[in-house]
Amino acid sequence: MAKIVFLDEYSLAGGNLLPIKELGDYTGYYNTTPESVVEHCHGAEIVISNKVVLSEEVIAQLPDLRLIAVAATGMNNVDLEAAAKRGIKVRNVSGYSTTSVAEATLASALALLRNVAYYDHFFKSGDYARMDTVFHFGRSISQLRGKRWGIIGLGTIGHEVARLAAAFGCSITYHSTSGVTRKEPYEQLSLNELLATSDIVSIHAPLNAATANLIDKTELEQMKSSAIIINVARGGIINEEALATALNERRIAGAALDVFSTEPLRTSPLYALADEYRLLASPHTAWAADNAVTRLVDGRAQNIREDLDSKE
């Protein structure tokens, strides 16, 4: 039986790993530190990893390795060149989280526009119970219908966000970070024009040389003061210090972040905003709906099964 090692089981949100475990001699680790990667992978033919880095140095010490099964879509934690040199296949799972991330994006927009966190706290703090009136309007409440939604990165997830936002009555525009022009049902704009004209901006682009710090102080200053920005892609796309300043100075109305420049985010001005309700944040969980986790496990198992079949 092939020796299979999963380096960071925790990253699959408690999903049922039986479809993977039954494929070989399986060992799973809750998580793996950089110092323990080689030890944990010793003798493994198949290594599964989500966020654990498999560098050239590590790969060179794993002579039995023939497949790296990435438990995600992005493969930036694997040295692909080093793997290719040694004939090691690297397989990911694409599309498993499209619905989950798109729904999280819509949920973030709705929560910010309706100030859900503020009103939830108002109730649970006991402030509502102490009122003499039925209603409390401490913060504005806005609807999606009629808003202009600008999408940065119109890939698979961006398309699904566009579909959902349009169903809520939003008009859609997009900006291509790759510069590629193709026929789409939505208007393509320059980044500056999209930022200046959108009520909601959501980011669904990869992190690369073209998108690192794509949204910085200058870009945030171009946005409407009533606009919100949502990042469920990669943290390095928005400059977090510039975002904190924009929120504190009320240059924009709000932001929702599911990804950060470093994860976990140890220190940041985002933790000390003057108005905490302008920021909605989650610890990289937009992808992790239970259905998405199941699809990820099944896709991971299928990749391993195909590798095993090819060896026979």
C-alpha positions as CSV (number, residue, x, y, z in Angstrom):
1,M,0.0,0.0,0.0
2,A,1.2,3.5,-0.8
3,K,2.2,5.6,2.2
4,I,0.1,8.7,2.4
5,V,0.8,11.6,4.7
6,F,-1.4,14.6,5.4
7,L,0.6,17.4,6.9
8,D,-2.2,19.7,8.2
9,E,-5.5,17.9,8.7
10,Y,-6.9,20.8,10.7
11,S,-7.1,22.8,7.5
12,L,-10.0,20.7,6.3
13,A,-12.3,22.0,9.0
14,G,-13.2,18.7,10.5
15,G,-14.2,17.1,7.2
16,N,-14.6,13.4,6.9
17,L,-11.2,12.1,5.6
18,L,-12.3,8.5,5.2
19,P,-12.3,8.7,1.4
20,I,-8.5,9.5,1.6
21,K,-7.6,7.2,4.5
22,E,-8.9,4.1,2.8
23,L,-6.6,4.6,-0.2
24,G,-3.4,3.5,1.5
25,D,-1.2,3.4,4.6
26,Y,-2.4,6.8,6.0
27,T,-0.8,9.0,8.6
28,G,-2.4,12.4,9.4
29,Y,-0.9,15.3,11.5
30,Y,-3.1,18.0,13.0
31,N,-0.4,20.5,11.8
32,T,3.3,20.4,10.8
33,T,5.9,23.0,11.7
34,P,8.6,23.9,9.2
35,E,11.1,22.0,11.3
36,S,9.1,18.8,11.2
37,V,8.1,18.6,7.5
38,V,10.9,16.3,6.4
39,E,10.4,14.0,9.5
40,H,6.7,13.8,8.9
41,C,7.1,13.1,5.2
42,H,9.8,10.4,5.6
43,G,9.1,7.5,3.3
44,A,5.8,9.0,2.0
45,E,4.9,8.4,-1.7
46,I,2.0,10.8,-1.5
47,V,2.0,14.0,0.6
48,I,-1.1,16.1,1.2
49,S,-0.7,19.7,2.2
50,N,-2.8,22.8,2.4
51,K,-0.6,25.5,3.9
52,V,2.5,23.7,4.9
53,V,5.4,24.8,2.6
54,L,7.1,22.2,0.5
55,S,10.3,24.0,-0.6
56,E,13.1,22.8,-2.8
57,E,15.2,21.9,0.2
58,V,12.4,19.8,1.6
59,I,11.5,18.1,-1.6
60,A,15.2,17.2,-2.2
61,Q,15.1,15.1,1.0
62,L,12.1,13.0,0.0
63,P,13.3,10.4,-2.5
64,D,10.1,8.3,-2.2
65,L,7.7,11.2,-3.0
66,R,5.9,11.0,-6.3
67,L,2.7,13.0,-5.7
68,I,2.0,16.3,-3.8
69,A,-1.7,16.6,-3.4
70,V,-2.5,20.2,-2.5
71,A,-5.6,20.5,-0.4
72,A,-6.6,23.8,-2.0
73,T,-6.7,25.5,-5.4
74,G,-3.6,27.6,-5.0
75,M,-0.3,25.9,-5.2
76,N,2.0,28.7,-4.1
77,N,3.2,26.7,-1.0
78,V,4.9,24.1,-3.3
79,D,8.1,24.7,-5.2
80,L,6.7,23.6,-8.5
81,E,10.0,23.8,-10.4
82,A,11.7,21.6,-7.8
83,A,8.9,19.1,-8.0
84,A,9.0,19.0,-11.8
85,K,12.8,18.4,-11.9
86,R,12.3,15.3,-9.8
87,G,9.3,14.0,-11.7
88,I,6.9,14.7,-8.8
89,K,3.4,15.4,-9.8
90,V,1.6,18.3,-8.1
91,R,-2.2,18.2,-8.2
92,N,-4.7,20.7,-6.8
93,V,-8.5,20.8,-6.6
94,S,-10.2,23.6,-8.5
95,G,-13.7,24.9,-8.2
96,Y,-14.6,23.2,-4.9
97,S,-15.1,26.5,-3.0
98,T,-16.6,28.7,-5.8
99,T,-20.1,28.7,-4.3
100,S,-18.9,29.0,-0.7
101,V,-16.6,32.0,-1.4
102,A,-19.2,33.7,-3.6
103,E,-21.9,33.4,-0.9
104,A,-19.5,34.7,1.7
105,T,-18.8,37.7,-0.5
106,L,-22.5,38.4,-0.8
107,A,-23.0,37.8,3.0
108,S,-20.2,40.3,3.7
109,A,-21.8,43.0,1.6
110,L,-25.2,42.5,3.2
111,A,-23.7,42.5,6.7
112,L,-21.8,45.7,6.1
113,L,-24.6,47.5,4.3
114,R,-27.2,46.6,7.0
115,N,-24.7,47.0,9.9
116,V,-25.6,43.6,11.1
117,A,-22.7,43.4,13.6
118,Y,-23.7,46.7,15.3
119,Y,-27.3,45.8,15.7
120,D,-26.5,42.3,16.9
121,H,-24.3,43.8,19.6
122,F,-26.9,46.4,20.4
123,F,-29.4,43.6,21.2
124,K,-27.0,41.3,23.0
125,S,-25.4,44.0,25.1
126,G,-28.8,44.8,26.7
127,D,-29.1,48.2,25.2
128,Y,-32.3,47.3,23.4
129,A,-33.9,46.0,26.6
130,R,-33.3,49.4,28.2
131,M,-35.0,51.4,25.5
132,D,-38.3,53.2,25.9
133,T,-39.0,53.0,22.1
134,V,-39.5,50.1,19.7
135,F,-36.9,51.2,17.1
136,H,-33.3,52.1,17.3
137,F,-31.5,53.6,14.3
138,G,-27.9,54.0,15.5
139,R,-26.4,53.3,12.1
140,S,-27.5,53.5,8.5
141,I,-29.2,50.5,6.8
142,S,-28.8,50.2,3.1
143,Q,-29.9,47.6,0.5
144,L,-28.1,45.9,-2.3
145,R,-30.7,46.6,-5.0
146,G,-29.6,49.5,-7.2
147,K,-25.9,49.4,-6.1
148,R,-23.0,49.3,-8.6
149,W,-20.8,46.3,-7.9
150,G,-17.2,46.3,-9.2
151,I,-15.4,43.0,-9.4
152,I,-11.6,42.8,-9.5
153,G,-10.8,39.5,-11.1
154,L,-13.6,38.0,-13.2
155,G,-12.6,34.3,-12.9
156,T,-14.8,31.5,-11.8
157,I,-15.5,33.0,-8.4
158,G,-15.9,36.5,-9.8
159,H,-18.5,35.2,-12.3
160,E,-20.5,33.6,-9.5
161,V,-20.4,36.8,-7.5
162,A,-21.5,38.7,-10.5
163,R,-24.4,36.3,-11.0
164,L,-25.6,36.5,-7.4
165,A,-25.1,40.3,-7.1
166,A,-27.1,40.8,-10.4
167,A,-29.9,38.6,-8.9
168,F,-30.0,41.1,-6.0
169,G,-30.5,44.0,-8.4
170,C,-26.9,45.3,-8.7
171,S,-25.3,46.5,-11.9
172,I,-22.0,44.8,-12.5
173,T,-18.6,46.0,-13.9
174,Y,-15.2,44.4,-13.7
175,H,-11.5,45.0,-14.0
176,S,-9.1,42.4,-15.4
177,T,-5.9,42.3,-13.4
178,S,-4.2,40.3,-16.2
179,G,-5.1,42.9,-18.8
180,V,-6.9,40.3,-20.9
181,T,-9.9,41.5,-22.8
182,R,-12.6,39.0,-23.6
183,K,-16.3,39.0,-24.4
184,E,-18.3,39.3,-21.1
185,P,-21.8,40.3,-20.3
186,Y,-20.4,43.0,-18.1
187,E,-18.6,46.3,-18.8
188,Q,-14.8,46.1,-18.4
189,L,-13.2,49.2,-16.7
190,S,-9.8,50.4,-15.8
191,L,-9.0,50.0,-12.1
192,N,-9.3,53.7,-11.4
193,E,-12.7,54.0,-13.1
194,L,-14.0,50.9,-11.3
195,L,-12.9,52.2,-7.9
196,A,-14.3,55.6,-8.5
197,T,-17.8,54.5,-9.7
198,S,-18.5,51.4,-7.6
199,D,-20.6,51.2,-4.4
200,I,-19.2,47.8,-3.7
201,V,-15.8,46.5,-4.7
202,S,-14.9,42.8,-4.3
203,I,-11.6,41.2,-5.0
204,H,-11.3,37.7,-6.6
205,A,-7.8,37.8,-8.2
206,P,-4.7,35.8,-7.5
207,L,-1.7,37.3,-5.6
208,N,1.1,37.9,-8.1
209,A,3.5,40.7,-9.2
210,A,0.6,42.5,-10.9
211,T,-1.8,42.4,-7.8
212,A,0.5,42.8,-4.8
213,N,-0.5,46.0,-3.1
214,L,-2.9,46.6,-5.9
215,I,-5.2,48.5,-3.5
216,D,-3.1,51.1,-1.6
217,K,-3.6,54.6,-0.3
218,T,-4.0,56.2,-3.7
219,E,-6.6,53.6,-4.8
220,L,-8.6,53.8,-1.6
221,E,-8.7,57.6,-2.0
222,Q,-10.4,57.1,-5.4
223,M,-13.3,55.2,-3.9
224,K,-16.6,56.8,-2.8
225,S,-16.9,57.7,0.8
226,S,-20.0,55.5,0.9
227,A,-18.4,52.5,-0.7
228,I,-17.3,49.2,0.8
229,I,-14.5,46.9,-0.3
230,I,-14.4,43.1,0.2
231,N,-11.3,40.9,-0.1
232,V,-11.8,37.1,-0.1
233,A,-8.8,36.4,-2.5
234,R,-5.3,37.0,-1.0
235,G,-4.3,39.4,1.8
236,G,-1.4,41.0,0.0
237,I,-3.7,42.6,-2.6
238,I,-4.8,45.3,-0.1
239,N,-2.3,47.3,1.9
240,E,-3.7,46.8,5.4
241,E,-2.2,49.9,6.9
242,A,-3.6,52.1,4.2
243,L,-7.0,50.4,4.6
244,A,-7.0,51.0,8.4
245,T,-6.2,54.7,7.7
246,A,-9.0,54.9,5.1
247,L,-11.5,53.4,7.6
248,N,-10.3,55.6,10.5
249,E,-10.5,58.7,8.3
250,R,-13.9,57.7,6.9
251,R,-12.6,57.8,3.3
252,I,-14.6,54.6,2.7
253,A,-17.7,53.3,4.6
254,G,-16.4,49.8,5.4
255,A,-14.4,46.7,4.5
256,A,-14.7,43.0,4.8
257,L,-11.6,40.8,4.9
258,D,-11.2,37.1,5.0
259,V,-7.5,37.0,4.0
260,F,-4.5,38.9,5.4
261,S,-0.9,39.7,4.5
262,T,0.3,37.2,7.1
263,E,-1.9,34.5,8.5
264,P,-2.6,34.5,11.4
265,L,-2.3,38.3,11.5
266,R,-0.4,38.9,14.7
267,T,-0.3,42.7,14.9
268,S,-2.1,45.3,12.7
269,P,-3.7,48.7,12.9
270,L,-6.9,46.8,11.9
271,Y,-7.1,45.6,15.5
272,A,-7.4,49.1,16.8
273,L,-9.8,50.9,14.5
274,A,-11.6,54.0,15.9
275,D,-14.9,52.4,14.7
276,E,-14.7,48.6,14.9
277,Y,-18.0,48.2,13.0
278,R,-16.5,49.6,9.8
279,L,-14.5,46.3,9.5
280,L,-16.0,42.8,9.1
281,A,-13.2,40.2,9.4
282,S,-13.0,36.4,9.5
283,P,-10.0,34.0,9.8
284,H,-9.8,32.7,6.2
285,T,-13.0,30.8,6.3
286,A,-14.9,32.0,3.3
287,W,-14.1,28.8,1.4
288,A,-15.0,26.4,4.2
289,A,-18.7,25.7,3.9
290,D,-19.4,22.1,4.7
291,N,-20.3,21.3,1.1
292,A,-17.1,22.8,-0.1
293,V,-15.0,20.8,2.4
294,T,-16.7,17.6,1.2
295,R,-16.0,18.4,-2.4
296,L,-12.4,19.2,-1.5
297,V,-11.9,15.8,0.2
298,D,-13.5,14.0,-2.6
299,G,-11.4,15.8,-5.2
300,R,-8.2,15.1,-3.2
301,A,-9.2,11.4,-3.0
302,Q,-9.8,11.3,-6.7
303,N,-6.4,12.8,-7.5
304,I,-4.7,10.1,-5.3
305,R,-6.8,7.4,-6.8
306,E,-5.8,8.4,-10.3
307,D,-2.2,8.4,-9.3
308,L,-2.5,4.9,-7.8
309,D,-4.3,3.6,-10.9
310,S,-1.5,5.0,-13.1
311,K,1.1,3.1,-11.1
312,E,-0.5,-0.3,-11.6
